[in-house]
Amino acid sequence: MRAVFTLLFFAVMGHVCAQDGRLYEGAINKTMNVVFYLEGLDEGTYADPIVGSYRYDNKKNYILLNGYRNNAGNISLVEQSTANFSGTFLGKIIKNKIIGSWISADRKSSYTFELTEVVPAGPQVDKFKNAIKEKTDEFRAF
């Protein structure tokens, strides 16, 4: 019986630990609704990279994100909708929110953004993970 509980414990812990990404919903410029999926926010050191993707509610395409956070909770995410980067998110993690500004690559446009962490659904997370892999593979060729 002890072995059964031990196996059950490790199975549950393995499933919980595998959930290393966070899902956020919010808006850019209070008008453009977005959903973000970010991995690496819970890593042990702040030098560890963050990878993720996001999409606009009314679009099917995903945009790749790469970045870092520091020990103060500041976050920098570079977006890649093509092989060249197209913008940067600079923000701060405050509890279950990320608040900051998006700046276009040419620095001609800047908008505020606010995201709130939500409970992810399995299929939704799988789509974001697949988008990260596909976009990374696509841009690796450049």
Buried (B, 14 or more C-beta within 10 A) or exposed (E): EEEEEEEEEEEEEEEEEEEEBBBBBBBBEEEBEBBBBBBBBEEEEEEEEBBBBBBBEEEEEBBBBBBBBEEEBBBBBBBBBEEEEBBBBBBBBEEEBBBBBBBEBEEEEEBEBBBBBBEBEEEEBEBBBEBBEEBBEEEEEE
